[in-house]
Amino acid sequence: MATHPDNLRARLEDRADLLEATRLRYQALRGMLEAFFWKDRVRAHFELLREVAQVQPEVDATLAALKRRAAAEAWPLDAAPMKLMAEVERLRAAVQHAALRRLPEAERSVPLGEALLRLEEVVLEAGPLLGRRTWARAVELLPRNLPELRAACAAAEVCERVFKRPTPQGVLPFNEAEADELRRALPLADSALAALWQRMEHFDTSGRVKDFLARRASRVPLHVPRSGPELVLHAAFWHGVARARLRALLDDRLAPVIPLEQEVPELLPWLAAREGAATSGRGEARLAAGEVFDEGRAGLFELAAELASLSRERPTGAWSEESAWARLWSAAQRARDEGGTDVERLRDALRLFIILHGKAQTPARLFSPSRAQPRASEDGGPDMTHVKDLPALVQAARNAASRPG
């Protein structure tokens, strides 16, 4: 049926395009589902199946709204919009009948959208065709319009944009705005990629497809990804690069505290703001407690960041040593009730600072094993071996740093 575009848009407004596209999709899908070798046809067009399923709620709502409008305005039955709606409804009924007929009898009461998604599972669970190659099977299992795949690609785009460009040594590769993007992108990539690997495990019981793709996930993508498996490999590669680079950055800036995987994204905006404040002289950037870590854990990260800064070369230019020790003391107060291995490592780092006498050993490389032996000296300072209170250790470290070498 051909209808004049102007007539459709005059009556249906922006919904004409949706109904025209739906009519074409229904026609193609009905032919697939009514074919003798219907599983082969569906296996080759999973993206069409999912596209129809995903847009079905919008199509149903559009048809219901247009029916009400047609009744209120008394549209004639031979009008182009009425003919289009009638054909879409007829094709919808035919597709639903064919889809439900292909499902097990116990599952034939579900709506059309759910029936199409269940039909995809039926075909995938039937296994590959005889002699099917691994890559072809991967394409079947990973249609490009999977919601999880789209989410993984969106997150990977952020990781690629940030970590693909060259960055000077010792400088964060992201600014504060990009750090906030990474904060949202990393958990999204984690969950989306986990769902994709789980999908492959579910439908490919031999594990051949997952192993095949997992071996290639660390390879640098050499061309623009087009198929579903290529998109998964591209997303997995840049997600892996982002996680590895961030782990190295955090080791450098927060040692000896080791953040948990779920804590890493939440630390990035604070690190970017902290280094931005240090560069511009805007003052202190505090790490706020939240759902991921509490007040004590936030103080522990602040204390580790200040200690790591003091372990590097003495800063040049405008720098207030008094402010640096005040920040260290404030962070120690926040973290004084914390426990665990991270706290023990921080105590050891503070004790090592005391042993090295701060200024007398400029730069004081706090975490170098070769520098960890106590110095034989009459002015060795008090024995802090058994002191566990973090503020007390910070005060002792400040006193040690203030003593003349």
C-alpha positions in Angstrom: 0.0 0.0 0.0 1.4 3.4 -1.0 0.3 6.5 0.9 1.3 10.1 0.2 3.8 11.3 2.8 2.0 14.6 3.2 -1.3 13.0 4.0 0.3 10.7 6.6 2.1 13.4 8.4 -0.9 15.7 8.4 -2.9 13.1 10.3 -0.3 11.1 12.2 2.3 13.8 12.8 5.6 12.2 13.8 4.1 8.8 14.3 3.8 8.1 10.6 7.5 7.1 10.4 7.1 4.7 13.3 4.1 2.9 11.7 5.7 2.8 8.2 8.9 1.3 9.7 6.8 -1.2 11.8 4.8 -2.3 8.7 8.1 -3.2 6.9 9.5 -4.9 9.9 6.3 -7.0 10.4 6.3 -8.0 6.8 9.9 -9.3 7.0 9.4 -11.0 10.4 6.2 -12.8 9.3 8.1 -14.2 6.3 10.9 -15.5 8.5 8.6 -17.1 11.1 6.3 -18.8 8.5 9.2 -20.3 6.6 9.9 -24.0 6.7 13.4 -23.5 7.9 12.3 -20.7 10.2 15.1 -21.3 12.8 17.8 -20.7 10.1 16.0 -17.5 9.0 15.7 -16.2 12.6 19.3 -17.2 13.4 20.5 -14.9 10.5 18.3 -12.0 11.6 18.4 -11.8 15.4 18.8 -8.0 15.3 15.5 -7.6 13.4 13.8 -9.8 16.0 15.1 -7.8 18.9 14.4 -4.5 17.2 10.7 -5.4 16.8 10.5 -6.6 20.4 12.1 -3.5 21.8 9.9 -1.1 19.9 6.7 -3.1 20.4 5.4 -1.2 23.6 5.7 2.1 21.7 3.9 0.7 18.7 1.0 -0.6 20.9 0.7 2.8 22.6 0.7 4.7 19.3 -2.0 2.5 17.8 -4.2 2.9 20.9 -3.8 6.7 20.9 -4.5 7.0 17.1 -7.6 4.8 17.5 -9.0 7.2 20.1 -8.2 10.2 18.0 -9.7 8.6 14.9 -12.9 7.8 16.8 -13.1 11.4 18.2 -12.5 13.0 14.9 -14.6 10.5 12.8 -11.8 9.7 10.3 -13.3 8.0 7.2 -12.3 4.3 6.8 -10.8 4.9 3.4 -8.4 7.6 4.7 -4.7 6.9 4.3 -4.0 6.9 8.1 -6.8 4.5 8.7 -5.6 2.1 6.0 -2.0 2.2 7.4 -3.2 1.5 10.9 -5.4 -1.4 9.7 -2.5 -3.0 7.8 -0.1 -2.6 10.8 -2.7 -4.3 13.1 -3.3 -7.1 10.6 0.4 -7.7 10.2 0.9 -7.5 14.0 -1.8 -10.3 14.5 -0.1 -12.4 11.8 3.4 -12.0 13.4 2.0 -12.8 16.9 0.2 -15.9 15.7 3.4 -17.2 13.9 5.6 -16.3 16.9 3.4 -18.0 19.5 3.0 -21.1 17.3 6.8 -21.5 17.4 6.9 -21.4 21.2 6.2 -24.2 23.6 2.6 -24.4 24.4 3.1 -23.4 28.1 4.5 -20.0 27.0 2.0 -19.0 24.4 0.1 -16.5 26.6 2.8 -13.8 26.7 2.6 -10.4 24.9 4.2 -10.1 21.4 7.4 -8.4 22.6 8.1 -11.0 25.2 7.3 -13.8 22.8 9.9 -12.6 20.3 12.6 -12.4 22.9 11.7 -15.9 24.1 11.8 -17.0 20.5 15.4 -15.8 20.3 16.2 -18.0 23.3 14.6 -21.0 21.8 16.7 -20.7 18.6 19.9 -20.1 20.5 19.3 -22.9 22.9 18.8 -25.2 19.9 22.5 -24.9 19.3 24.5 -24.0 16.1 24.0 -25.7 12.8 26.2 -28.7 11.9 29.7 -27.4 11.1 29.0 -23.9 12.3 32.2 -22.0 12.8 33.0 -20.2 16.1 32.9 -16.7 14.7 29.5 -17.2 13.1 28.2 -18.6 16.3 29.6 -15.5 18.1 27.7 -13.3 15.7 24.5 -15.2 16.5 25.0 -14.8 20.2 25.8 -11.1 20.1 23.5 -9.1 18.0 24.5 -5.5 17.8 21.3 -4.1 19.3 21.6 -5.9 22.6 21.0 -3.3 25.3 24.0 -4.6 27.3 26.2 -4.3 24.2 25.1 -0.7 23.6 25.9 0.1 27.3 29.3 -1.5 27.1 30.1 0.5 23.9 29.0 3.8 25.4 31.2 3.2 28.4 34.2 2.1 26.3 33.9 5.2 24.2 34.7 7.3 27.4 37.6 5.0 28.3 39.1 5.1 24.8 38.8 8.9 24.6 40.6 9.4 27.9 43.3 6.8 27.7 44.1 6.7 24.0 45.8 10.1 24.0 49.4 10.6 25.2 49.8 12.0 28.7 53.0 13.5 30.4 54.6 11.4 33.1 53.1 12.0 36.5 50.0 13.9 35.3 46.5 12.6 35.5 45.1 11.7 32.0 41.7 13.2 32.8 40.3 16.5 34.1 37.5 16.9 36.6 34.7 16.6 34.0 36.3 13.5 32.4 36.8 12.0 35.9 33.0 12.3 36.5 32.4 10.6 33.1 34.7 7.8 34.1 33.0 7.5 37.5 29.7 6.7 35.6 31.3 4.7 32.8 33.3 2.1 34.7 30.5 0.5 36.7 28.4 0.6 33.6 31.1 -1.3 31.6 31.6 -3.8 34.5 27.9 -4.8 34.6 27.3 -4.7 30.8 30.4 -6.8 30.0 29.5 -9.3 32.8 26.0 -9.6 31.4 27.4 -10.3 27.9 29.9 -13.0 29.1 27.0 -14.5 31.1 24.8 -14.6 28.0 27.6 -16.4 26.1 27.9 -19.0 28.9 24.2 -19.5 29.0 23.7 -20.2 25.3 27.1 -21.7 24.4 27.3 -24.6 26.8 30.6 -25.8 25.3 32.3 -22.5 26.3 34.0 -22.4 22.9 32.7 -18.9 21.9 33.6 -17.3 25.3 37.1 -18.8 25.3 37.6 -17.7 21.7 36.6 -14.1 22.5 38.4 -14.0 25.8 41.7 -14.9 24.2 41.3 -11.9 21.9 40.0 -9.3 24.4 43.5 -8.1 25.2 44.5 -7.4 21.6 44.5 -3.9 20.3 41.6 -3.3 17.9 43.0 -2.7 14.4 39.8 -1.5 12.6 36.4 0.0 13.3 34.2 -2.6 15.0 31.0 -3.6 13.1 29.7 -6.9 14.2 28.5 -7.7 17.7 31.6 -9.8 18.6 33.9 -7.0 17.3 32.0 -4.5 19.5 32.4 -6.7 22.5 36.2 -7.1 21.9 36.6 -3.4 21.4 34.7 -2.6 24.6 36.5 -5.2 26.6 39.9 -4.0 25.4 39.4 -0.3 26.4 37.7 -1.3 29.7 40.8 -3.4 30.5 43.1 -0.6 29.6 41.2 1.9 31.7 41.2 -0.4 34.8 45.0 -1.2 34.4 45.9 2.5 34.0 43.8 3.6 36.9 45.2 0.9 39.1 48.8 2.2 38.3 47.7 5.8 39.0 46.1 4.9 42.3 49.1 2.9 43.4 51.3 5.9 42.8 49.0 8.4 44.5 47.4 6.4 47.4 50.1 3.8 48.3 50.1 2.0 50.7 46.3 2.0 50.7 44.8 -0.3 48.1 41.3 0.8 46.9 38.7 -1.9 46.2 37.3 -2.2 42.7 34.0 -0.6 43.6 35.9 2.3 45.2 38.0 3.2 42.2 35.4 5.2 40.2 34.3 7.2 43.2 37.9 8.3 43.9 38.6 9.7 40.4 36.7 13.1 40.7 38.3 13.7 44.1 41.8 13.0 42.7 41.2 15.3 39.7 39.9 18.1 42.0 42.7 17.6 44.4 45.4 17.9 41.8 43.6 20.8 40.2 43.4 22.6 43.6 47.1 22.0 44.2 48.0 23.4 40.7 45.8 26.5 40.9 46.2 27.2 44.7 42.4 26.9 45.2 42.9 25.2 48.6 41.9 21.8 49.9 39.8 19.3 48.0 38.0 17.0 50.5 36.9 13.5 49.8 33.2 13.2 50.8 31.9 10.0 52.4 29.1 8.3 50.5 27.5 5.0 49.7 30.7 3.3 48.6 32.9 4.3 51.6 32.2 5.9 55.0 33.8 8.8 56.8 36.7 6.8 58.2 37.6 5.2 54.9 37.5 8.6 53.2 39.9 9.9 55.8 42.2 6.9 55.1 42.4 7.8 51.4 43.1 11.5 52.2 45.8 10.4 54.6 47.4 8.1 52.1 47.3 10.8 49.4 49.1 13.3 51.7 51.7 10.7 52.7 52.3 9.8 49.0 52.8 13.5 48.2 55.3 13.9 51.0 57.2 10.8 49.8 58.0 12.5 46.5 60.6 15.2 45.8 60.1 18.4 47.8 57.7 20.7 45.9 58.9 23.8 44.2 57.2 27.2 44.0 54.5 28.3 46.4 53.9 25.6 49.0 52.9 25.8 52.6 54.4 23.0 54.8 52.2 24.1 57.6 49.1 23.5 55.5 50.4 20.1 54.3 50.8 18.9 57.9 47.4 20.4 58.8 45.8 18.3 56.0 47.6 15.2 57.2 46.5 15.8 60.8 42.8 16.3 59.7 42.8 13.2 57.6 44.3 11.2 60.5 41.5 12.4 62.7 38.9 11.2 60.2 40.6 7.8 59.9 41.6 7.2 63.5 38.9 4.5 64.1 39.6 2.6 61.0 41.2 -0.9 61.1 42.5 -3.5 58.7 45.5 -4.1 56.6 45.4 -0.7 54.9 45.6 1.0 58.2 48.6 -1.2 59.3 50.4 -0.3 56.1 49.8 3.4 56.8 51.1 3.1 60.3 54.3 1.4 59.0 54.7 4.2 56.5 54.4 6.9 59.2 56.9 5.0 61.4 59.3 4.8 58.4 58.9 8.6 57.9 59.9 9.1 61.6 62.9 6.8 61.2 64.1 8.7 58.1 63.7 12.1 59.9 61.8 13.7 57.0 63.9 16.7 56.0 67.2 15.1 56.8 66.6 12.5 54.1 65.1 14.7 51.3 63.5 13.4 49.3 62.1 10.9 51.8 61.1 7.9 49.7 58.8 6.4 52.3 58.0 3.1 50.6 61.5 2.1 49.4 62.6 -1.2 51.0 66.3 -0.2 50.7 65.6 2.9 52.9 63.6 1.0 55.6 66.5 0.2 57.9 66.7 2.4 61.0 69.5 5.0 61.1 72.1 4.6 63.8 72.0 7.9 65.5 71.8 9.3 69.0 69.0 11.5 67.8 66.8 8.7 66.7 63.6 10.1 68.3 61.0 8.2 70.4 60.2 4.5 69.7 56.8 4.5 67.9 56.8 0.7 67.2 53.7 0.1 69.4 51.8 3.3 68.8 48.6 2.7 66.8 46.9 6.0 67.0 47.1 7.7 63.6 47.0 11.3 64.8 49.8 10.5 67.3 51.9 9.0 64.5 51.3 12.1 62.3 52.4 14.3 65.2 55.5 12.3 65.7 56.3 12.4 62.0 55.9 16.2 62.0 58.2 16.5 65.0 60.7 14.2 63.2 60.5 16.3 60.1 61.0 19.5 62.1 64.3 18.3 63.8 67.4 19.7 62.1 69.4 17.1 60.2 
